[in-house]
Amino acid sequence: MSESLRVGLAGLGTVGASVARALAAKADELTAQCGRPIELTAVCARNRDQDRGVDLSQAQWFDDPVALARSNQIDVFVELIGGEDGVALDGVATALEAGRHVVTANKALLAKHGVGLAGRAEKAGVILNFEAAVAGGIPIIKTMRESLSGNAVSRVYGIMNGTANYILTRMERDGISFADCLADAQRLGYAEADPTFDIEGHDTAHKLAILTSLAFGTQIAADDIYMEGISNIALGDIEAARELGYRIKLLGVAQRTPEGIEQRVHPTMVPLGSVIAQVEGVTNAVAVEADIVGTLLMSGPGAGGDATASAVIGDLADIAKSQPGRQQAPALGRPADRLQPYKRARMRAHEGGYFVRMTVHDRPGVFADIARHMADQGISLESIVQHGAAPHPVPMGPDNPYGEDEETPSPKTVILTTHETTERAVRDAIAQIVEDGHLISRPQVIRIERAG
Ligand SMILES: NC(=O)c1ccc[n+]([C@@H]2O[C@H](COP(=O)([O-])OP(=O)(O)OC[C@H]3O[C@@H](n4cnc5c(N)ncnc54)[C@H](OP(=O)(O)O)[C@@H]3O)[C@@H](O)[C@H]2O)c1
């Protein structure tokens, strides 16, 4: 039997404890598959006394992740602490410098430092694996890095945040507001106490930035992503979407265009009949469109201790099977110094269909003005409908001298969808409509995405 692969595990929280338990439970299976044991030799967390649901007495304890990273008692440093800088970065950088392989689930760290860390790993001749960093248990990193070699990717998109997808699913299924769904998600442990990161799109953006680099061979550009969250999605949008044959999902999309690469995270209407529209609750899904393979869609658990641990264990098994002394596959699919600079396509140049919901004063000519401004921008409408709202009674008082309730015209809702047009045309048309003074509140604009 070959020597064991010695693992140092930094972080024993949701994911780390699951990894420790899976390594113990699957020791024989992994040894059989890898040809050598994967042995948890050292661990690190803040609280030494906490029960992690697994016997860690045989593993050396470290209080300091960086000391663990440089320990010569380990071959692989597994970073499951989190955070884009701090001890996570120090630990990973130290491990690579010391010639240790690294496995991490930390998308925030990779979105910010991925290219630099990939370069360091190549220089040291070690492996940097991060399957768990994007879409949890779905093996999308390995698929894009290794299995799609030779393919020219045109678009990669997906549902990559379970919290946001859970909220949108509940809003549609149970007809309850965003705020109530969020409160439920927090109660059930699907959403953090501060949910901003998940619902405003930052988490999806981190994952998308990593996928964009793998898809297009470009440097990671996490700060160059157009981002809109789901917090202003109303039940009315969800209902209107369904009537029009769509479902709203928070998508991360990276797409090659003649202008450059679009990276965008925003609520998106996808056709009800598409596979991605069926992805419900905390499940994730990622689709890749490429010239040789066509369209590929993977869906599965995007988070949670065990699903994420599955990806970490897969990364460890790959390291255990790798040949020492041989050149390792580059972390981002090609050598870090051959990654191209990222060229951003302007959002105004984005082409697609649009859904626009406007609350307007009920005056003659509003409908016609809206249609005219759209036509002036060369926008072809797929549908336009006007919904009346229940009249608001005017309370008795000086404005109502008759002493009885009188009814006044209520606001109207105009909902339209467009055929393929540009973001610039839609924004310019809406600016004109706003200028006319017809709108009562900010219009809702949701992009429509072609999806398989
Ligand atoms: N949770 C998921 O479903 C999921 C899915 C995909 C990716 N990830 C990623 O996986 C990573 C870990 O996530 P998690 O949910 O497992 O986090 P977590 O439950 O908060 O666990 C973090 C662990 O790091 C330890 N830690 C924190 N600061 C430390 C320090 N200064 N020194 C030593 N140990 C320290 C904590 O120690 P104590 O336990 O002693 O406090 C804890 O064990 C993150 O990068 C996250 O983005 C998570």
The ligand as an SDF file (V2000), in Angstrom:
LIG
                    3D

 48 52  0  0  0  0  0  0  0  0999 V2000
  -22.0150   26.0820    4.1360 N   0  0  0  0  0  0  0  0  0  0  0  0
  -22.1620   25.7520    2.8690 C   0  0  0  0  0  0  0  0  0  0  0  0
  -23.1780   25.1750    2.4740 O   0  0  0  0  0  0  0  0  0  0  0  0
  -21.0860   26.0860    1.8770 C   0  0  0  0  0  0  0  0  0  0  0  0
  -21.2580   25.7090    0.5360 C   0  0  0  0  0  0  0  0  0  0  0  0
  -20.2310   25.9730   -0.3950 C   0  0  0  0  0  0  0  0  0  0  0  0
  -19.1050   26.6190    0.0300 C   0  0  0  0  0  0  0  0  0  0  0  0
  -18.9860   27.0010    1.3420 N   0  0  0  0  0  0  0  0  0  0  0  0
  -17.7520   27.6830    1.7310 C   0  0  0  0  0  0  0  0  0  0  0  0
  -17.0590   26.8460    2.6550 O   0  0  0  0  0  0  0  0  0  0  0  0
  -16.3450   27.6640    3.5750 C   0  0  0  0  0  0  0  0  0  0  0  0
  -16.7640   27.2720    4.9880 C   0  0  0  0  0  0  0  0  0  0  0  0
  -18.1420   27.4820    5.1430 O   0  0  0  0  0  0  0  0  0  0  0  0
  -18.9530   26.9490    6.4140 P   0  0  0  0  0  0  0  0  0  0  0  0
  -20.3880   27.1630    6.0940 O   0  0  0  0  0  0  0  0  0  0  0  0
  -18.4850   25.5910    6.7680 O   0  0  0  0  0  0  0  0  0  0  0  0
  -18.4910   27.9920    7.5250 O   0  0  0  0  0  0  0  0  0  0  0  0
  -18.6730   27.8970    9.1170 P   0  0  0  0  0  0  0  0  0  0  0  0
  -19.7180   26.8920    9.4680 O   0  0  0  0  0  0  0  0  0  0  0  0
  -18.8030   29.2790    9.6010 O   0  0  0  0  0  0  0  0  0  0  0  0
  -17.2610   27.3060    9.6120 O   0  0  0  0  0  0  0  0  0  0  0  0
  -16.0980   28.0680    9.6400 C   0  0  0  0  0  0  0  0  0  0  0  0
  -15.0520   27.3140   10.4230 C   0  0  0  0  0  0  0  0  0  0  0  0
  -13.8480   28.0830   10.4110 O   0  0  0  0  0  0  0  0  0  0  0  0
  -13.3500   28.1600   11.7310 C   0  0  0  0  0  0  0  0  0  0  0  0
  -12.6400   29.4410   11.8770 N   0  0  0  0  0  0  0  0  0  0  0  0
  -13.1080   30.6840   11.6820 C   0  0  0  0  0  0  0  0  0  0  0  0
  -12.1490   31.5920   11.9060 N   0  0  0  0  0  0  0  0  0  0  0  0
  -11.0590   30.8960   12.2830 C   0  0  0  0  0  0  0  0  0  0  0  0
   -9.7500   31.2640   12.6700 C   0  0  0  0  0  0  0  0  0  0  0  0
   -9.3610   32.5500   12.7190 N   0  0  0  0  0  0  0  0  0  0  0  0
   -8.8850   30.2870   12.9780 N   0  0  0  0  0  0  0  0  0  0  0  0
   -9.2450   28.9890   12.9400 C   0  0  0  0  0  0  0  0  0  0  0  0
  -10.4830   28.5760   12.5690 N   0  0  0  0  0  0  0  0  0  0  0  0
  -11.3580   29.5300   12.2420 C   0  0  0  0  0  0  0  0  0  0  0  0
  -14.5520   28.0670   12.6400 C   0  0  0  0  0  0  0  0  0  0  0  0
  -14.1320   27.6090   13.9110 O   0  0  0  0  0  0  0  0  0  0  0  0
  -15.1810   27.3180   15.1250 P   0  0  0  0  0  0  0  0  0  0  0  0
  -16.0900   26.2070   14.6300 O   0  0  0  0  0  0  0  0  0  0  0  0
  -14.3530   26.8810   16.2490 O   0  0  0  0  0  0  0  0  0  0  0  0
  -15.9060   28.6070   15.3420 O   0  0  0  0  0  0  0  0  0  0  0  0
  -15.4150   27.0560   11.8970 C   0  0  0  0  0  0  0  0  0  0  0  0
  -15.0810   25.7600   12.2470 O   0  0  0  0  0  0  0  0  0  0  0  0
  -16.6620   29.1070    3.1870 C   0  0  0  0  0  0  0  0  0  0  0  0
  -15.6660   29.5990    2.3420 O   0  0  0  0  0  0  0  0  0  0  0  0
  -17.9650   28.9970    2.4390 C   0  0  0  0  0  0  0  0  0  0  0  0
  -18.1510   30.0330    1.4990 O   0  0  0  0  0  0  0  0  0  0  0  0
  -19.9450   26.7420    2.2480 C   0  0  0  0  0  0  0  0  0  0  0  0
  1  2  1  0
  2  3  2  0
  2  4  1  0
  4  5  1  0
  4 48  2  0
  5  6  2  0
  6  7  1  0
  7  8  2  0
  8  9  1  0
  8 48  1  0
  9 10  1  0
  9 46  1  0
 10 11  1  0
 11 12  1  0
 11 44  1  0
 12 13  1  0
 13 14  1  0
 14 15  2  0
 14 16  1  0
 14 17  1  0
 17 18  1  0
 18 19  2  0
 18 20  1  0
 18 21  1  0
 21 22  1  0
 22 23  1  0
 23 24  1  0
 23 42  1  0
 24 25  1  0
 25 26  1  0
 25 36  1  0
 26 27  1  0
 26 35  1  0
 27 28  2  0
 28 29  1  0
 29 30  1  0
 29 35  2  0
 30 31  1  0
 30 32  2  0
 32 33  1  0
 33 34  2  0
 34 35  1  0
 36 37  1  0
 36 42  1  0
 37 38  1  0
 38 39  2  0
 38 40  1  0
 38 41  1  0
 42 43  1  0
 44 45  1  0
 44 46  1  0
 46 47  1  0
M  CHG  2   8   1  16  -1
M  END
$$$$
